[in-house]
C-alpha cells in the first residue's frame, strides 16, 4: 500500500495508519489482559496522528509524490 511499482507513495500512509489504530483498538477488546499495554501504544499513536492532522506537510507530500508518479 505504501509503494507504487518501485516508487514510494505517501498517499497510502494515512489510511494505513487508521487501519493500524483500528486493529489496535480491536485487539484491546479481544485481549483485555493486554489492554494497558495497548492503550499506552494507542496514546502515543493518536498523539502522532493528531500531529499529522495539524500540519499540511502530509498533504503537500502526497500531492508531490502523486505528481512525480504521473
Residue pairs with C-beta under 8 A, 6 or more apart in sequence:
1 12
1 15
1 16
2 8
2 9
2 10
2 12
2 13
2 16
3 9
4 69
7 65
7 68
7 69
8 65
9 65
9 66
9 69
10 58
10 61
10 62
10 65
11 62
11 65
11 66
13 58
13 62
14 52
14 58
17 45
17 49
17 52
20 45
21 42
21 45
21 46
21 49
24 38
24 41
24 42
24 45
25 42
27 34
27 38
28 34
28 35
28 38
28 39
28 42
31 38
52 58
